Amino acid sequence: MLELTEGFDASATPGASMRRALHAALLRIAESPVDRLQTELAALAAPDCQWRAAHPMNEVSSTAAALARIWQPLKQAFPDLERRDTIFLAGSYLGKTFFAATGGYCGTMRGDWLGIPATGRTIYLRYGEVWQLDADGRVVQANLLWDVLDVMRQAGVWPLGPSMGVEEAWPGPITADGVRLSPSDPALGRASLAQTLAMHKTLAEFDDQGMLSREALIAMPQKDHWHPKMMWYGPAAIGTTRGLDGFVTGHQLPFRIAFARPQGTFEEVTAERARHGAGHYIRIGDGPYSVTGGWPSVYAQHVGGGFCGMPPSGKPVFMRVMDFYLHNEQLIRENWVPLDMLDLFRQMGVDLLERMRQQI
């Protein structure tokens, strides 16, 4: 199992000072007035930092561009913004230093944001974020999977049918220890990541073409890794499920029917994903937590119907995804899954922002 963690260096985990410094800087940026954003971002990130954000913000190659496209519009819409991390982790993968966080930006929506009309009420912007730092502690790459679609839901301009899961704010970990401001036991972090990747291996090697059914997904070896009370927290349009049965019924089976992925051994599937430019840029463990993510992570063909009420488009799709896991009682207890749903729908031929505009 340990060979699956190749590239993750548990002994190179960032220390407490770097963890606390980045955590404090992210809090300052969230609460900074618009006229101080440039100063705060300059202190955080290199001028040529690569910024990758959820659709329609997408990718920019400088911090100045990120200020204009990502941060100023957010702060203008939510002038009293604050940041609330529920998970904050760190680790080293392929010689790079990463921090990963989930939580929510909370603020009063005083102005329109990305075309979503202002509500004048409290909005909770769910996020998954991964920050890559250089040796001097400067951010050189930022990955911001903000749940734009969930803001539409809260603003009352939902552009889709009902979700199969429950649409609510994601809770923090049941163990209440997700903000890791000091290094964890390296052996525990390595074991957490190893368990996640072993579970991924079962998913990669499952024969969708020959065995896909609800009963087969519940019975296959993924069951050896999930806690009986597992919680799976999906993005808006998918929602939250509980237990392996709920996860398979509410997300996994419809997802696998809709999206045909590469088939074969774990190594063959990984190689085929990489050939199409998909795979993980982060794989870390930090105490009882692990994180994986890709930009994109998943490559598939949209050949089946039913996912979020969509008919098959026949198009290839690439999914920007992060997965945050809590390992509890020797099993995976909770899984938080930021996914850029607007970008996924765009690839399937549907502009959810345009759908929203047509109903305003």
C-alpha angles and dihedrals in degrees: 000000000000093000088069089068094060110144095030112109108197092182093058096061114143116261129242095266094057091044093051094044094053093043091053092046092053091050090051093051092051093051098037119117113245092254091058098045094093091055094047094047091048089054091049106041140036115253090246095045114148110236119197115183137168120279129309091028094049122155132351127169103216139048090235090058091046090054091056100039104033116017107033094051090048094050093043090055094042107031093170094049121157133179125232116187118199094174125028117169140163140200148140124259126175089350093305127117115232137183121193129191143176128191138094141285108225124200148128111271101231096158140028116277123202087340094308107131119246115257102190086226138100115287127190112210107200117213146185113193136180121192124192115205131195126224091275093055095254119138111245098172131025125191113192117183100181116177099239092166091059090056087056088053092051091046092055096245099110110168099195143057123268118304120242091227131051116282107217138121112285114253123224121254117301088234092057092220102103098119102080107190093162129049117271130219104292092216091056092049091050091050092049093053092044091055092050093050092046088055090048088053091058090051093047093050097045111115104237093173096054107025111025111144138117092253094049093050092051093047099044122099096274084083089071091066105041123085116239088242095043119159122207114195112198131183125266112296091035103046135182127321133185130217127005091279091053092045094051094045098040100041123348100061097044089045094052093045090053100041121050108204132189113287132217139061121345090258093048093048091048091050093049091049090050091050087061093045096259129125144089125313090177131043113160141149125206115181109301092352136081135185135198129175145162139195084229108002101169130050118188146140118252097226105138135064133232103059105130087339092297125142116226113279096191088226129133112247135198119200128210102214142164127190124200117189134193114205111205131164089005092300140085103270103173136017124192113195121192108190128174097239096173090056092047093051090047089058090050089056100259124116104204092187089056090047088053092050091052092058099043 
